[in-house]
Amino acid sequence: MRGEVDVKKREPWIVGEVFRPEGPAPEAAPPEPVADEPQAPVEPEAPAEPEALPEPQAPAEPEAGEEPAAEVAEGEESVLLPEVEVGVQAQAEDAEPGEVSGEPDPVSMISLDEPDSGVSEVFVVSDAAPEVVEEIVMPARIDVPFGPVESAAAVEMASPPSPPARPEAVPGQTRSAWMKRSDHETARATYLAELLEEMVEMGASDLHFTAGSPPVVRVHGDLIRLDPHPPLDPGELRKVVYSILSQKQREVLENELELDCAYSLPGVSRFRVNVYFQRDSIGAAFRAIPMEIKSPEALGLPPILRSFAHMQRGFVLVTGPTGSGKSTTLASVIDVVNHERAVHIMTIEDPIEFMHAHDRAMVNQRELGADTKTFANALKHVLRQDPDVILVGEMRDLETISVALTAAETGHLVFATLHTQDAPQSIDRVIDVFPPHQQQQVRVQLAASLQGIVSQQLLPATDVLSRVVAVEVLVATPAVRNLIREGKTHQIYSSIQAGAQYGMQTMDQHLATLVRAGKVTREIAFERCHHMEDLSRLLGGATAPGRRGG
């Protein structure tokens, strides 16, 4: 078989391999001694038969009239390949990779270290020893037989065709179908960004993804399916969610099967993200976090919350069910501290939701997983970071609650959250976390450090286009502290009812105020009240819908 020379340009779509005949190239024989008498010119040898390769020969002395070979610069390596009769075959436009067409071209010589050669690598293909492969890399000087290439093939090699462009979305085609046509991660992130923008425009608080269902948003407490969007299959949903996760976050999700993180869409909003697995497929919930932090007054919170921001020490709890606006309330109070006090604020959140810029205060925000391992571990070290105000995103276990109480006792103002319905229940929850033999000691600690408890819930407004916050407020007066120490938490509700002069109010009292102001309907108020008889009395004897009076 006749050997072939293939030239690979630097472009990645020209592929080739290097094959050499088995065994090393024979050493060049010493030149024959030159006789005194002139010798006859040496006739060039006839080309060998195509079936056999010619034996390598030593380089001959240059004849008269020929230019001597270029000298090898110092430090360069001169590589001589075995002389093989070879030719270059142009590849047809419709040929498959590896196929060639046409007959070999005449043989010539080319030096690859010439700047205009345009060749970076040479591949010598021989059927004699296909298992021997070697790639010759520049800048070694290489002289090999090389046949001239036809102009069409040269143009094709010099200007390879551009890779095919990604197909554009067809008008009227669903986003899901468009995504299936493209596996580019940017396309999936764009699809998710469009959904998040649509969610914000609708005024939704949450966006839910689950396999087999279209995306679902929560608007003013009600779930609404985005029916124009097709259901998401598990594989596609996984790619969409993974498109916004870092490699570290993906590893945490796959190891823990849960992930809490934050995602920011510039110019739109920030989002708290929870990713989970269900029935061997992935799911995700996105909670919208407003870019703007509103004041307590703009949120409809009682004035007493602003006074909590100016306390020097103590323990303030913000409680309520999931989705009741606890994070928004805490962010508003911390923003008051940031603008009005020259203090050091440390927050420990999972994840960081509202971003606070340094104002009069210095604000450092730590995120669980990214900046610290656990709430308890962060609280142990926060006391050595010279804080004045500490925010604990959530008190989840005994250790976290214990360290938070200790921090409040040692002269720090501590804000924290709990998932409880009212103030008395919040006090019992803190105490009941501890073993029975420690509960009396905890009662004393809590009675001494507690400053206030804010329990809240969000209600649909009468215009059905927004929501209104209803708040119960407990202020730790001497009477309330005494009830906590003695374990008489069931009597705290009466103290709240009678503590309006201290800024206290029960949930039912605030619901009645909202009904009289026309902000919520009577039906919603009776549905969310704690004591129906108290609310009926506060509304002048009005009864709950569907019930008789008297």
Summary of the structure (lengths in Angstrom):
residues: 550
radius of gyration: 40.0
end to end distance: 110.5
largest distance: 143.5
contacts: 1530
relative contact order: 0.07
helix: 30%
strand: 21%
